[in-house]
């Protein structure tokens, strides 16, 4: 499985692309989404990428599309056994959103849809203890009823699952590309800066 952005041929020509646009983190994201799609079909459930610190405007857009699955990457925690290769846990938040017009229906579900308890149970069941091939094992660290102060729509409920996957950040392909990357330097598709000296006090 590959969660890389460019095609493999382009990445093979560029060590920058190999290191910056493909690898275990991209594969973990792709694997997590594919696993969730088994239980929450994209034809019926919206998949949304959510930033780590969403604003009220972000939540207003998100809760307008229930049911939904929101994916948020939180970061990496190094393993105590890490050495030359960076072994770590990749932490994610999986938001599962549902809608119902009654508090009981929102919590328990009814004939019109699954509620928060059902989403929490299903999400934990399909993710905890799952071993993704060539990536690592996923565990559910916490399951929360995400009662957000920013939300004003009482008909929408959100379950937040904090999940973690063990992985090695730099795989063999990236390790092989590193010497060439260091020799050639980074090649980015970015416009040049007009002035590379930035006064942060003026910028603020």
C-alpha positions as CSV (number, residue, x, y, z in Angstrom):
1,X,0.0,0.0,0.0
2,X,1.2,3.5,-0.8
3,X,-0.1,6.8,0.5
4,X,2.3,8.7,-1.6
5,X,1.3,11.8,-3.5
6,X,3.2,11.7,-6.8
7,X,3.5,8.7,-9.0
8,X,6.3,6.2,-8.3
9,X,8.3,7.1,-11.4
10,X,8.5,10.8,-10.5
11,X,9.5,10.0,-6.9
12,X,12.2,7.6,-8.1
13,X,13.8,10.5,-10.1
14,X,13.8,12.9,-7.2
15,X,15.2,12.2,-3.7
16,X,13.2,15.2,-2.5
17,X,9.9,13.6,-3.6
18,X,10.9,10.3,-2.1
19,X,11.6,11.8,1.3
20,X,8.9,14.5,1.4
21,X,5.9,13.0,-0.3
22,X,5.9,9.3,0.4
23,X,6.8,6.9,3.2
24,X,5.3,5.3,6.4
25,X,3.3,8.4,7.5
26,X,1.6,8.6,4.1
27,X,1.0,4.9,4.1
28,X,-0.4,5.0,7.7
29,X,-2.9,7.7,6.7
30,X,-4.0,5.8,3.6
31,X,-4.4,2.6,5.6
32,X,-6.4,4.3,8.3
33,X,-8.8,5.8,5.8
34,X,-9.2,2.5,3.9
35,X,-9.9,0.7,7.2
36,X,-12.6,3.3,8.1
37,X,-14.2,3.1,4.7
38,X,-15.0,-0.6,5.4
39,X,-17.4,0.5,8.1
40,X,-18.3,4.0,6.8
41,X,-18.8,3.9,3.0
42,X,-17.7,7.1,1.3
43,X,-20.8,7.1,-0.8
44,X,-22.9,7.6,2.4
45,X,-20.4,9.2,4.8
46,X,-18.3,12.3,4.2
47,X,-14.6,12.0,4.8
48,X,-13.0,15.3,6.0
49,X,-9.5,16.3,7.0
50,X,-9.5,18.3,10.2
51,X,-6.7,20.4,11.5
52,X,-5.2,19.8,15.0
53,X,-6.7,23.1,16.3
54,X,-9.9,23.6,14.4
55,X,-11.7,27.0,14.6
56,X,-15.4,27.6,15.0
57,X,-15.6,28.3,11.3
58,X,-14.0,24.9,10.6
59,X,-16.5,23.1,12.8
60,X,-19.4,25.0,11.2
61,X,-18.3,23.5,7.9
62,X,-17.7,20.0,9.3
63,X,-21.0,19.6,11.2
64,X,-23.0,20.7,8.1
65,X,-22.2,17.3,6.5
66,X,-23.2,14.5,9.0
67,X,-22.7,11.7,9.0
68,X,-19.0,12.3,8.6
69,X,-15.5,10.9,9.4
70,X,-12.9,13.4,10.3
71,X,-9.2,12.6,10.3
72,X,-6.7,14.6,12.3
73,X,-2.9,13.9,12.7
74,X,-1.6,14.8,16.1
75,X,2.0,14.0,15.9
76,X,4.7,11.4,16.7
77,X,6.0,10.0,20.0
78,X,9.4,8.3,20.0
79,X,9.6,4.7,21.2
80,X,11.9,3.9,24.2
81,X,13.5,1.3,21.9
82,X,14.3,3.9,19.1
83,X,17.9,3.9,17.9
84,X,19.4,4.6,14.5
85,X,16.0,4.3,12.9
86,X,13.2,6.4,14.4
87,X,10.7,4.0,15.9
88,X,7.6,5.9,17.1
89,X,3.9,6.0,17.6
90,X,1.9,8.1,15.2
91,X,-1.1,9.6,17.0
92,X,-4.4,10.5,15.2
93,X,-7.8,11.7,16.1
94,X,-10.8,10.1,14.3
95,X,-14.0,12.1,14.6
96,X,-17.2,10.3,13.9
97,X,-20.2,12.6,13.5
98,X,-23.9,11.7,13.4
99,X,-27.2,13.7,13.4
100,X,-30.5,13.1,15.2
101,X,-33.3,15.4,16.3
102,X,-33.7,13.9,19.8
103,X,-31.1,13.5,22.6
104,X,-31.9,9.8,23.0
105,X,-31.6,9.2,19.3
106,X,-28.4,11.1,19.1
107,X,-26.9,8.9,21.8
108,X,-28.4,5.5,21.1
109,X,-29.5,5.8,17.5
110,X,-32.9,4.8,16.1
111,X,-34.6,3.8,12.8
112,X,-33.2,6.9,11.1
113,X,-29.5,6.3,11.9
114,X,-26.7,5.1,14.2
115,X,-26.0,7.2,17.3
116,X,-22.9,8.1,19.2
117,X,-22.7,4.8,21.2
118,X,-22.9,2.8,18.0
119,X,-20.2,4.9,16.3
120,X,-18.0,4.6,19.3
121,X,-18.4,0.8,19.5
122,X,-17.9,0.3,15.8
123,X,-14.9,2.6,15.5
124,X,-13.1,1.0,18.5
125,X,-13.9,-2.5,17.2
126,X,-12.4,-2.0,13.7
127,X,-9.3,-0.1,14.8
128,X,-8.1,-1.5,18.2
129,X,-5.6,-4.3,17.7
130,X,-5.6,-4.0,13.9
131,X,-2.3,-4.8,12.3
132,X,-1.9,-2.9,9.0
133,X,0.4,-4.8,6.6
134,X,3.9,-3.2,6.3
135,X,3.0,-0.4,8.7
136,X,2.2,-1.5,12.3
137,X,-0.4,-2.2,14.9
138,X,-3.2,0.3,15.7
139,X,-4.5,0.8,19.2
140,X,-7.4,3.0,20.6
141,X,-6.0,5.2,23.4
142,X,-9.3,7.0,24.3
143,X,-12.9,7.4,23.2
144,X,-14.5,10.8,24.0
145,X,-17.9,12.4,23.6
146,X,-16.7,15.5,21.9
147,X,-19.0,18.1,23.4
148,X,-17.6,21.2,21.7
149,X,-18.3,24.6,23.0
150,X,-18.0,26.0,19.5
151,X,-20.9,23.8,18.3
152,X,-24.3,25.4,18.3
153,X,-26.2,22.5,16.5
154,X,-27.5,20.3,19.2
155,X,-28.7,17.8,16.6
156,X,-25.1,16.8,15.8
157,X,-23.0,14.5,18.0
158,X,-19.3,13.7,17.6
159,X,-17.3,10.8,18.9
160,X,-13.6,11.3,19.0
161,X,-11.3,8.3,19.0
162,X,-7.6,8.9,19.8
163,X,-5.8,6.1,17.9
164,X,-2.1,5.3,17.6
165,X,0.0,3.3,15.2
166,X,3.5,2.0,15.8
167,X,5.8,2.5,12.8
168,X,9.4,3.3,11.7
169,X,9.4,6.8,10.3
170,X,12.2,6.3,7.7
171,X,11.7,3.2,5.7
172,X,14.4,1.5,3.5
173,X,13.3,3.5,0.4
174,X,13.7,6.8,2.2
175,X,17.0,5.7,3.8
176,X,18.4,4.8,0.4
177,X,17.3,8.3,-1.0
178,X,18.9,10.2,1.8
179,X,22.5,10.3,0.6
180,X,21.5,11.5,-2.8
181,X,19.2,14.1,-1.2
182,X,22.1,15.4,0.9
183,X,24.4,15.5,-2.1
184,X,22.0,17.3,-4.4
185,X,20.1,19.4,-1.8
186,X,16.4,20.0,-1.7
187,X,14.5,20.8,-4.9
188,X,11.1,22.3,-4.1
189,X,8.4,23.5,-6.4
190,X,8.1,26.8,-4.5
191,X,8.4,30.4,-5.7
192,X,11.6,32.1,-4.6
193,X,11.4,34.5,-1.6
194,X,11.8,38.2,-2.5
195,X,13.8,38.8,0.7
196,X,15.2,35.9,2.7
197,X,15.7,38.1,5.7
198,X,12.5,38.3,7.8
199,X,12.1,40.6,10.7
200,X,9.7,38.7,12.9
201,X,8.9,41.9,14.9
202,X,7.7,43.7,11.8
203,X,5.9,40.6,10.5
204,X,3.9,40.3,13.7
